[in-house]
Amino acid sequence: MARTIPALVHVRSPGRPSAAPGVDDVSARTMARDALRRELQSGGLPRDTEVLFAGLGDWTAASEVPELWVAPGPEEPLAAEPTEDPGAPSIPVSSTSSDGSEGPRRRGLGAMAIAGAVLGAIALLGIGALAIYFVYFHYKPVAVQHLPRRCVVATRVDLVDIAFFDPIMKKLAPAIDEATTPPPPPGPQPPAGPSLKERLRVQANVNVDRDIREIAACMFNDTTLPSGVKDELAGYRAVIAVGGRFRTGSIPGLFEALRPELGPFSPRLDGAGESAVIRLTIPTKGAGIAVLIGQAEDGTLLIAPNDAALASAREQRTEDEAHASTGLKQQGSVELSIDHFLFGVIFGFTTPPTGYEAIFKSLGNVKDAHVAITLNKSPKVEISLEQKTEGLAKDTETALRRLVEMGNHELSAIPKDWAGEHAALGGTRINRDDTKVDVKIDFRYADLDRGAHEFSEQIKDPASVFRSKTWPILAWRIGVGPKPPSPASSGSASGAPSGSAAPPPPPPDEGDD
């Protein structure tokens, strides 16, 4: 009975010596059965070409396999057409076989072992990547869902985006830290105690570099304040939500970790576990401003002005409701939503500079605005202004185009390009759709990186104009430095002769803009 030849047959040149057991024959190749039959019968291959297939036992001259010299039988399966040059070498086949199939089977097992090892390595890498993702990166933003329903101004900061934006974290942040850190006093110093970051990690199980992901804040008009009492904040308060990978019940640990820093505010811990609240009082000229720190069920840390606001902030709303009520859309690295009231105060009740009257009038009518700043390899600023009518939107579009034109004119007189602001403002795009006007300003990452480097060098250099003139006032304003001396007192101390030119005016008082 004739044997059924498989669709693929191993072939090698005649007269090749058999390889040692377990060693692959590098001269072997694989041919389609029908192509092999045609080559043999037409003389394209020598008659004594050696072949091997399952059931044959060992390498055998083709002349001794009669099935290759007759027409294919009806029981033979169709042979696949060769997909490559028949003369190209195939995967080597072992030359030894005990049952006619050991070589091909051993090669298959070896390939399976290699494939299994590769798949196993890929699986381990995938598991490791998922573990890193869930430990360090996975976080669903929820801070906005804890803000009040009516905000005059709302903002959200994506701290992860900022942490990965090198111009800030690798250039500006270290320079500011160096400028604000006082030099150590001379002589040996006692060992320093644990830092705030270390205390937070040990006592509150909060890793500042990993767990804090976003900050959202809302300024609102607090109608619960007693009437007739003068309020330093004109009746406005804020709720701040710090989102991240926090465990519930972290407030007692936070209280212990923050106690040294909170000392001036008379801190007090009320309650325990998930219901615990830290109560503070910020000293003012009046009775002081109360601040409460609590936590929501999803772990979000909440800072509120009173118990009612804290209780409301603990209730998590849906994303759609939060976006609609706050105007924040979870877009950009820094996001700002501004209500009409603030536009009216800034532009409607302020005397505009000469030439800006029409611009101020138009911006004073803005219904609400949304600003998004994206910090990545394609930095950009996107502004969206909503007006009450299409006519007002057209006026706003005209005012913005005029404002950009004036800005480009002013920049043209400044030869120094600090961070690509010339090209960015020159490429500003303004579009109007019905009652909405959109403004888009694109920056080049390389320009911002260059500007951050130059600015950081000025911050670090004590002899720079920025450090000697601007930085003392700025540091005093943000509370990281003492009040700078007036130029008059510094002039007399340096022995300036009387009757000399009048010194420049002193830094503005706290009430000035």
Secondary structure as the mmCIF struct_conf table of DSSP 4:
data_model
#
loop_
_struct_conf.conf_type_id
_struct_conf.id
_struct_conf.beg_label_comp_id
_struct_conf.beg_label_asym_id
_struct_conf.beg_label_seq_id
_struct_conf.end_label_comp_id
_struct_conf.end_label_asym_id
_struct_conf.end_label_seq_id
HELX_LH_PP_P HELX_LH_PP_P1 ALA A 2 PRO A 6
BEND BEND1 ALA A 7 ALA A 7
STRN STRN1 LEU A 8 ARG A 12
TURN_TY1_P TURN_TY1_P1 PRO A 14 GLY A 15
HELX_LH_PP_P HELX_LH_PP_P2 ARG A 16 ALA A 20
TURN_TY1_P TURN_TY1_P2 PRO A 21 GLY A 22
STRN STRN2 ASP A 24 ASP A 25
TURN_TY1_P TURN_TY1_P3 VAL A 26 SER A 27
STRN STRN3 ARG A 29 ALA A 32
HELX_RH_AL_P HELX_RH_AL_P1 ARG A 33 SER A 42
TURN_TY1_P TURN_TY1_P4 GLY A 43 GLY A 43
BEND BEND2 GLY A 44 LEU A 45
TURN_TY1_P TURN_TY1_P5 ARG A 47 ASP A 48
STRN STRN4 GLU A 50 LEU A 52
TURN_TY1_P TURN_TY1_P6 ALA A 54 LEU A 56
BEND BEND3 ASP A 58 ASP A 58
STRN STRN5 THR A 60 ALA A 61
HELX_RH_3T_P HELX_RH_3T_P1 ALA A 62 GLU A 64
HELX_RH_3T_P HELX_RH_3T_P2 PRO A 66 TRP A 69
BEND BEND4 VAL A 70 VAL A 70
HELX_LH_PP_P HELX_LH_PP_P3 ALA A 71 GLY A 73
TURN_TY1_P TURN_TY1_P7 PRO A 74 GLU A 75
BEND BEND5 GLU A 76 GLU A 76
HELX_LH_PP_P HELX_LH_PP_P4 PRO A 77 PRO A 82
BEND BEND6 THR A 83 GLU A 84
TURN_TY1_P TURN_TY1_P8 PRO A 86 GLY A 87
BEND BEND7 ALA A 88 ALA A 88
BEND BEND8 ILE A 91 ILE A 91
STRN STRN6 VAL A 93 SER A 94
BEND BEND9 SER A 95 SER A 95
BEND BEND10 SER A 98 GLY A 100
HELX_RH_AL_P HELX_RH_AL_P2 GLU A 102 ILE A 132
HELX_RH_PI_P HELX_RH_PI_P1 TYR A 133 PHE A 137
HELX_RH_3T_P HELX_RH_3T_P3 ALA A 143 HIS A 146
BEND BEND11 LEU A 147 LEU A 147
BEND BEND12 ARG A 149 ARG A 149
BEND BEND13 VAL A 152 VAL A 152
STRN STRN7 VAL A 153 ASP A 158
HELX_RH_AL_P HELX_RH_AL_P3 LEU A 159 ALA A 163
TURN_TY1_P TURN_TY1_P9 PHE A 164 PHE A 164
HELX_RH_AL_P HELX_RH_AL_P4 ASP A 166 ASP A 166
HELX_RH_PI_P HELX_RH_PI_P2 PRO A 167 LEU A 172
HELX_RH_AL_P HELX_RH_AL_P5 ALA A 173 THR A 180
BEND BEND14 THR A 181 THR A 181
HELX_LH_PP_P HELX_LH_PP_P5 PRO A 182 PRO A 185
BEND BEND15 PRO A 186 GLY A 187
HELX_LH_PP_P HELX_LH_PP_P6 PRO A 190 ALA A 192
HELX_RH_AL_P HELX_RH_AL_P6 LEU A 196 GLN A 203
BEND BEND16 ALA A 204 ALA A 204
HELX_RH_AL_P HELX_RH_AL_P7 VAL A 208 ASP A 211
STRN STRN8 ILE A 212 ASN A 221
TURN_TY1_P TURN_TY1_P10 THR A 223 THR A 224
BEND BEND17 LEU A 225 LEU A 225
HELX_LH_PP_P HELX_LH_PP_P7 PRO A 226 PRO A 226
TURN_TY1_P TURN_TY1_P11 SER A 227 GLY A 228
BEND BEND18 VAL A 229 VAL A 229
TURN_TY1_P TURN_TY1_P12 GLU A 232 GLY A 235
STRN STRN9 TYR A 236 GLY A 244
BEND BEND19 ARG A 245 ARG A 245
HELX_LH_PP_P HELX_LH_PP_P8 PHE A 246 ARG A 247
TURN_TY1_P TURN_TY1_P13 THR A 248 GLY A 249
HELX_RH_AL_P HELX_RH_AL_P8 ILE A 251 LEU A 262
HELX_RH_3T_P HELX_RH_3T_P4 GLY A 263 PHE A 265
STRN STRN10 ARG A 268 ASP A 270
BEND BEND20 GLY A 271 GLY A 271
HELX_RH_3T_P HELX_RH_3T_P5 GLY A 273 SER A 275
STRN STRN11 VAL A 277 ILE A 282
BEND BEND21 LYS A 285 ALA A 287
STRN STRN12 ILE A 289 GLN A 295
TURN_TY1_P TURN_TY1_P14 GLU A 297 ASP A 298
BEND BEND22 GLY A 299 GLY A 299
STRN STRN13 LEU A 301 ALA A 304
BEND BEND23 PRO A 305 ASN A 306
HELX_RH_AL_P HELX_RH_AL_P9 ASP A 307 ARG A 314
BEND BEND24 GLU A 315 GLU A 315
HELX_LH_PP_P HELX_LH_PP_P9 GLN A 316 THR A 318
HELX_RH_AL_P HELX_RH_AL_P10 GLU A 319 THR A 326
BEND BEND25 GLN A 330 GLN A 330
BEND BEND26 GLY A 332 SER A 333
STRN STRN14 VAL A 334 ASP A 339
HELX_RH_AL_P HELX_RH_AL_P11 HIS A 340 PHE A 343
HELX_RH_PI_P HELX_RH_PI_P3 GLY A 344 GLY A 348
BEND BEND27 PHE A 349 THR A 350
HELX_LH_PP_P HELX_LH_PP_P10 THR A 351 PRO A 353
TURN_TY1_P TURN_TY1_P15 THR A 354 GLY A 355
HELX_RH_AL_P HELX_RH_AL_P12 GLU A 357 LEU A 363
TURN_TY1_P TURN_TY1_P16 GLY A 364 ASN A 365
STRN STRN15 ASP A 368 THR A 374
BEND BEND28 ASN A 376 SER A 378
STRN STRN16 LYS A 380 GLU A 386
BEND BEND29 LYS A 388 THR A 389
HELX_RH_AL_P HELX_RH_AL_P13 GLU A 390 SER A 412
TURN_TY1_P TURN_TY1_P17 ALA A 413 ALA A 413
BEND BEND30 TRP A 418 GLY A 420
HELX_RH_AL_P HELX_RH_AL_P14 GLU A 421 GLY A 426
TURN_TY1_P TURN_TY1_P18 GLY A 427 GLY A 427
STRN STRN17 ARG A 429 ASP A 433
TURN_TY1_P TURN_TY1_P19 ASP A 434 THR A 435
STRN STRN18 LYS A 436 ASP A 442
HELX_RH_AL_P HELX_RH_AL_P15 TYR A 445 LYS A 460
TURN_TY1_P TURN_TY1_P20 PRO A 462 ALA A 463
BEND BEND31 SER A 464 SER A 464
HELX_RH_AL_P HELX_RH_AL_P16 VAL A 465 VAL A 465
HELX_RH_PI_P HELX_RH_PI_P4 PHE A 466 THR A 470
HELX_RH_AL_P HELX_RH_AL_P17 TRP A 471 ARG A 477
TURN_TY1_P TURN_TY1_P21 ILE A 478 GLY A 479
BEND BEND32 VAL A 480 GLY A 481
HELX_LH_PP_P HELX_LH_PP_P11 PRO A 482 SER A 486
HELX_RH_AL_P HELX_RH_AL_P18 PRO A 487 ALA A 493
TURN_TY1_P TURN_TY1_P22 SER A 494 GLY A 495
HELX_LH_PP_P HELX_LH_PP_P12 ALA A 496 PRO A 497
TURN_TY1_P TURN_TY1_P23 SER A 498 GLY A 499
BEND BEND33 SER A 500 SER A 500
HELX_LH_PP_P HELX_LH_PP_P13 ALA A 501 ASP A 509
TURN_TY1_P TURN_TY1_P24 GLU A 510 GLY A 511
#
